[in-house]
Amino acid sequence: MLIPPSTFLPKRDKNVPYIAEVQSIPLSPSAYSVIIKDKSIFETSLSPNGSVSMSSFLTSIFDSAYIASLKYKSDDNYKYIGIPLLNAFVEWQIEEIDDSLDDKSKEIIKSYLISKLSAKYEKTKTENAVRVRLSICRDLYDTLSSDDLYYENKVYSLTLRRFLKAVYEDYALLSDCERERLIFADNIIKINEVIKQNGSRYYSFIYAYSNMYSREKRRIRLIPYRIVSDEYKMYNYLVCLSDEKSAGKEFKADSYRISRLSGLSIAEKLSQKEYSSVTEYERLKEGHVKSVKHLLSDPRFGSDESDISKVYLTEKGVEMFGKILYQRPILKGNEKPKPNTVNEFISPPIQVKYYFNKFGKDGVILSPSDSFEEMRTLYVEGAEAYNREVEM
């Protein structure tokens, strides 16, 4: 069974009229390949038997993205999670809801196709296509069929097919790190709940299953400390105390990739007596921060959300940014890059430098100053070398 955030959703009201429709959605080759890759990487943690259907995975993407869109302005857990186009649609959609409707009706409309989305992988006829069967509230169906959404100087005709195609294409444009956060948003929220309440007299822990150190999933206990990204903003890690390596005898500093944990559940607080069977309570309390801070000095976790790089992108630079996915830096505010202007990135400067060094005049790094000077020297010396007459 999947671990989707659909547990947050209201149940379908059988008294509300719904309409079912099947759509075949052709995806671009790049979006198609990203979705296929993510399914193969994440399915081990999304299902107890280690595999999920394309239908379930597409549903999980949409469920996670829609929940993030509903919460991204009001909940800090969703600050860097979500799909910009879907965020804009949800904001527009909620504004359209008549204030005279009761709360129950509003919830039905807001969740118009969350848990009602089903999809079927289609190989035949249309290349790179997925077939999606939708069950949608009739009022919302009429809205999608008659209105347009104005977003980033473009008008989106909100037919179901175009709308879903745009959502999945936007998903594929997110960086590896952002897509992982989106799919496992439910896990991140549970972890952050425990992080907020820990640090007082007692610590709470999380039960989880891990397949990090063996092919078989093992039930472990974790005392979470911080969720961080690796140096190149490719993956998300939980830095924590874990009893996995000591076979439950002692908590030790460890780190786990978020997408390699499954079945998370928050346990009751450990009492001081219970701590004694694992480790001395005072030693755990005093050593907790020290041990995980030492682990955070690992070069993998060299990134800092305070790192800001400014890059001027041309229209061609924005186009290249959409096509080159490997080690792509994250835009501040989880937005799309804008052409012919300065864009801000929150990834480590070294990642920004290595990523944009192939853009030439279409991606000019303006700050930090040392990156600017290094790139300017590189291109000036390169131009001089090409302009020199070389004796053959």
N, C-alpha and C positions, 0 to 999 in steps of 0.2 A: 504493500500500500504506500502511496506517495506521502510525503510530508509537506503538503502544500499549505499556504496560508489561508486556504479556503475555510479553515475552522473558524475564522473570524467573521464569516459571511452569514447573513440571515438566510433562513430556510426559504425555499420557494413557496410562494402562496398559491395554492391550487385554484383559488377563486379569481386570480388575475389571468386575463386572456394572453396566451403566448402564441407565437407563430414560429414554425420550424423552417429552416432554409439550408440548403447545401450549396457551398461555394467551393470552386476550385481556384486556388490562389497561386499564380506563378510567381516565384521568387527569383531575384537576380542570382547568378552563379555564386557571387561572393557571400550573400546572405544565406543561401542554401548550404554552402560548405561550412560556414560558422555554426549553424544550427546542428548539422550532422556531427561536427567535431564536439560541440558542447554536450550533446546527448551521450556520446561515447565516454566522455570524461566524467560526467556527473551522475550517470545512471546507477553506479555502484552504491552511492549514498542515498539516492532517491527511492530505492526499492529494496526490501529485505532479500529478494532473490538475486539482486545485482543487475537487473535489466528492466527497462521501461519501454513501452511502445512509443512510437513517434506521436501518436495521439495524446498520450499522457504527458509527454514532455512539452508539447506545444501548449497544452492546457496549463501546465505548471508555469510556463513562461508568462502566459497572459494573466493567470491568477495573481502571480507575484507582482507583475508590473501594475496591475489595476489597483491592488491593495496599496502599493507604494504611492501611486498617484493620489489616492484618497487621503494619504497621511503625510505626504512629503513636506507640507507647509506647517503642520501642527506637531509633528513628532520628530525629534532630533535623530532618532534611529534611522530615519529615511532621508537624511540630509543629502547623502550622495548615492541614493538608490532610486532608480526609476528611468522611464523612457520619456524624453522631453515632449514628444508629440502627444503621448497619452496623458501626460500631466496637463497639457494645454486643453485637451479634449474634456477631461474630467472637470477642470475648472470652469470651462464654458458650459458643460452639461449641468453642473450644480447651480450655476447662475440662472439657468433656464427653468429650474424647478419652481413651480408656483408656491408662494408662501402659504397659500390657503390649504395645501395638502397636509394631511396628518403625517406624523413621524414615520409610521409604518409604510405609507405609500412612498415617502421619500427614500426609505431604505430599499424598497423594491426597485425603484428607478435607478438608484445609485449602483446597485448590484445587478444591472440589467442582463448581463450575460456571463458573469463570473463563473459560477459553478455549473453553468449550463453550456459551456463550450466543450465540444468534442471534435476531434480531428482524426483523419485517417490518412496515413502516408500513401501517396499515389505515385507510382513509377511510370505508368503507361501514359501515352498520348501527350501530355504536357510536360516538357522537361522542367526539372527543378520545381515541381508543384506539390502542394499539400492540399488535400481535400478536407474541408472543414464543415461540420454540421452544427448549425447554431439553433438554439432555442431561445428566443428573445421576446421580451415584453412587447406587446403590439404597439403601445404608445411610443416606446423608444424606437421601434422599427420604423414607424411613420416619421419620427424625428430624423433618423439617419437617412431616410429616403428623400427628405424634402429640404433639409438645411445644409449649408456649407460651413465649414470651420476655417476661419482666417488665421493662419499661423505662420509667422516668420515671412511675411510678404507673399505668401502663397495661399491659394484657396483650395481646400481639400473637399472634394465632393464626397460626402459621407455615405456612400453606398457601403454595405457590409464588406464586400470584397475589397474595395479600395482601402477602407479603413483598416482591416486586418493586415493587408499587404504592407501598408505604411508602418504599422506597429512592429511587425516582424523584421522589416528592413531596418527600422530604427534600432531594434534590439541588436542586430548584427553590427551596427556601427559603434556600439559601446565597446570599451576596452575589455580585455580578459578579466581584469580585476572588478570592473563594474558589473559585468554579466554574472560573475560568481556571487557578488553581493546581492544581486537581484534574485537569483534562483534560491539562495539560502538565507533570505531575509528573515524568515521565521526563526532559524537558528540564532542569527545575530541578535534578534530581539530578546530571546530567552537568556542568552549569555549576558547581554547588557543589564538585564533585570537583576541578575545575581551580582554583577560587578558593582552596581549601585548600592546594594544592601550589605555588601561585605565590608570588612575593615573595622567593625565594632568589636564587641566581646567575642562573638562567635562567627564562624565562617559557614556559609552555605556552600553546597557543592552541586555539581550537575552529573547525573548519570548519562553516559553516552556510549555508543558503539563506535569503535575505531578499527579501520583496516590499514593503519599506517605501517605497522611492523610485521604483519602477517597477512596471508590471504584470507584467513577467517576473521570475521568481525568479533571483537572482544569487548565485553562490557567493562567500562572503566569509570573512575570517579575523577572529576576535574574541579579544581578551585580556580575560576577564571580571574585573570588580572587585566588584560588589555587585548583588544583586537587591532592588529597592525597589518600593514601591507609590506611586501618585500621591497627591496631597493628599487626595482624597476616597475613597481606597481602592476605586477602580473598576477599575484595571488594574495589571498587574505589568510592570515594566521591568527590563531588564538594562542597567546602566551599565557601560561597557567602553571599550576601545580597539578601533577597527575600521579596516580598510584599504579599506572600501567607497567612501568619497567621494574617495579619492585614487587609485582604480583600482589598488590593490595596491602603491603606491609608498611609502606611509607610514601608520603607525598614528596615528589621531586620536581624541580623546574623542568618544563618541557614546552613544546610548541606543536600545534596541529593545524594543518590546513583546514579551513572551514568546510570545504567541500568533501573532506574525508571523515567527517563526523556525522553520525546519524542517530535517530532515536533519542534526541535530547529530552531530558525531563529534569525539572528542578526538584531537588530533594529537600527534606527538612534540615534545619540547622543541626550541626553536630554539637553534642554537649561536650563538656570538658572530659567527662569519663570516657566517652566514645573516642575522643582524640587519643587517649593514652594507648589504645590498641593499635594505633597507626604511628603516632609520633607524639612526643611531648608537646602539650598545647602551647606552652610559652615559647618553645623553640620554633614551632610553626608560625606563631604570631609574629615573632621578631624576625624570623628568617624569610618570611613570605616575600616582602617587598625587595629585600636584598637579593634573593635568589633569582627572581624574575627580572629585576633590573639588570643583573649580570647577563642573563640570557638575551635581553634586548640589545646588548652591545654586540651581538652577533652581526657580522656584515650583511646578512640577509635582510635585517631590519634597519637599514641605514636611511630609510626615507622619513620625511617629516612633513606633516600637513602644512607647516609654515613656509615650506619652500615654494617660492613663487618665481616663475620664469615668464618673461614677456616676449612674444614672438609675433612679428608682422607677417601675415599670410596674404598672398594674392589669391585670385579666384582659382588658379591652377594649384596653388598650395593647399587650398581647402579640398580640392578634388583629390590630390595625392593623399591628404590626411584621411580621407574616407576609404581609400584603397589599401594603404599600408597599415596593417593591423598589429604586426609584431612589435612589442615593447612601445606601443603608442602611449604617449603621456595623457593625463587626465585634465580636461578643461575645468577651470574653476567654476563652481556652480552647476556642474554636470550638464553643461549646455553644448550646443553644436558650435563649431568654429565659424567665425564670420569673415568674409573675404574683404581684402583691401583695408584692413584695420589691425590693431594690436589685440592679440588674444592672450589671456593669462592661463598658465598651467600650474597645477599644484604638485607635479611630480618632481623627483630629485633632478637638479640641474644636469647631472651627468647623463641621465636618461634622455632629457630634452635635447642635450647637445648631440648625443649619438643618433637620436631619431631624426633630427632636422638637418644633419650634416649632408644629406643627399638631396635636399630641397633646393639648394642654390639660392637664387634671388627670389624664389617663391616662398621661402620660409626663413626670414632673417631674425636671429636671436638678438634681442635688444638688451635684455638683462637676465641674470646677473652680469655685472661688468666683465668679470674674468671670462665668462663664456663668450661674451660679445667679442672681446679682444682675441681670444683663441680662434674663433671662427673667422674673424676678419683677417688675421694673419694667414690662416690656412688658404683662404680664397685669393688673397693678394699674391702670396707666393706661388700659388697654382697658376694664376693668370700670367705672372711674370715668366714662369717656366714655359708656358705655351707660346708666349710671344717671342721668346728667344729663338734665334736661328740655331738649329741643332745640326752639327756636322754629321752626315751619314757616312 
